[in-house]
Each structure stands twice: as C-alpha cells, then as structure tokens.
Amino acid sequence: MKYLSKDNVQLLDLPDEIILTIMNKVKPRVLLLCSIIAIGNNRLEQLALDKCQAIDLTCNYFQLQDQSLFQRRFYSHVMPRIFNNIQSLTLYIQHLPDIVSFAEKNSDRIFPNLTHLKIMVFKRNPKTSTSYIL
C-alpha cells in the first residue's frame, strides 16, 4: 500500500477488501455498476464485475432525473460486460422489452448462466395511489 498521510486517503489507496466492503454498502448495486464500469479504472471495474452474479432492476432508477441517460448507460456499457455472469435477474415487468431487446442484439437471445428470473408487477392502489408489488 502506498504511503498514506492521515489527512488524505484516497479510495484507490485502500486494500481490495475494504473497497469491496464499501461497494457492498451501495444500494442499489445497479447504480454502483453504472458509476464504475467504463470509467477507465480497471481495478475498480474488476472488483465490481466480480460481484455481478445477481442483478436487481427493481430499484426506482426509472424515476431518476436522468432516467434515459442511466438506462442508455446501463444497456450500452454495463450489460455487455456482465450478461455472461448473470445467474439471477430480478426486474419489473415493464423492463422486459429492454432486456429482450438487449438479448436480441447482443447475446444471441440468451443469458448463458441465468438460472433464476424473477419478474415483478408494479401496481398502484386505486383508492390511495400507494404503490405496491404483486
């Protein structure tokens, strides 16, 4: 490890175990992947990519201010790097067209290691407008 002054510690000065602990605290994981993949730091990318067996797309990333930017980045930069490793995929039913489109364009319509697929239906209570998942 490089010399660390007690006033200035950078993320890359930390050992992998501590960086992984920090990464595991970031929820939803999809946001972490979109922030780290293809930024030019191979060490951070590899640490993030090593933990991509389970992907949960049920976060409210479609309600982000930059929804289309996030969505484009996820399907153009992140998914091509991780689809071979995905064993478990959880998503809302409205994400299916994006997943199918990605699979048709990039992976011969298959996710080779996918063993678990969970599709959730998002509804609103007509009386209270409260969201719930079926």
N, C-alpha and C positions, 0 to 999 in steps of 0.2 A: 504494500500500500504506500502511496505517496505520502510525503510529509504533510501533516495536517496542522494548520495553525488553529488555535482554539476559537478564533473568531470567524474563520472562513472554511466551511466544509461544503464541498460540492457533492451532488448526488453520485457522480462517477468516481469519487474518491472512496465510496463505501464498498464493502465486500458484497458479493452477489447475494448472499443470504439475507442481508439487511435490505437490499434493493428489492428482492422478491417479497419480503415481508411488507414493505411499503406498497408494492404493486398489488398484493393480495387484499389490501385495505381499500383500494379504489373500486368503487361500485357505481354504476355497472361496468363490468370488465370491458364491454364493447367500447366505451369511451376511452379507456386506457389504450386499447389496441389502436384506435383511430389517432390517438395522440402520439404514439410511439413508432408505429410502422411507417417506414419510408421517410423518416426524418434525417437519416444519414448516420445514426449511431448504431453500429452493428451489435455492440454489447447489449444495449437496452432492448433492441429488436429481438435478439436471440432469447433473452430472458423472458420477454413477453410471449414470443412464439412457442416456447417450450411448454406453456400452460394453456394451450388453445384447444384442448380436447372437448370442453363443454362451452357452448356459446348460448347465451340467453339474450334474445332480442325483444324481451318483453318490457324493457325499460321504456320510459317515455321520451326516447330520443326523437321521435317524430314531432314532439311538441317543443323541441328546442328552437331557439330563434333562428339558427342557421340550419334548419332541417334538411333542406335539399343539399347543402354543402356536406353535411355529415353523411347523408345517405349516399351521395356520389363517392365520397372518400372511402366509406366502408366497402362498397361493392367494387370499386376500382383498385384500391390499394391493399385493403386488409383481406378480404375474402380470397383473392387469388393466392395469397401467401398461406392461408390456413385451411382451405377447404379439404385438403387431403388428410388433415389431422383431426377433423371434427368427428367426434364419436357421439355426441349428444347435442341436439339442437332444439331450443325452445323458442317459439315465436307466436305472435298473434296471427290470426287468420289473414288479416289484411297485408301481412308481409309475404304471403305465399307468391304473389306474382313476381316480386323482386327476386326471391330465392329461385323460382323456376326459371326466370329469365337469365339469372347468373349461371345456373347449372347448364342451360342450353347453350350458352355462349362460351363457357369456359371449361367445363369438366365432363364433356360427353354425357351430360344429363345425370351424372351420378356423383355422390359423395362417397368415396370408396370405403371409408371406415365408419360411416354413420350406422349406429346400432339403436339409437333412441331418438325419436322425434315426438315432440310434444307441441300440439297446436292448440292455442287458447283462443276463446271467443270473448271479445270485449263488448260489454253491453252497458247501457245506461238505464237506471230505474226510471220509468216514465213519470212517476209521481214526484220523485225527489231530484232527478237528474244526477244522482250519485252513480259513479262508475263502479262496475263490478266485473269479475271474471267468472265465466262458466267453467 
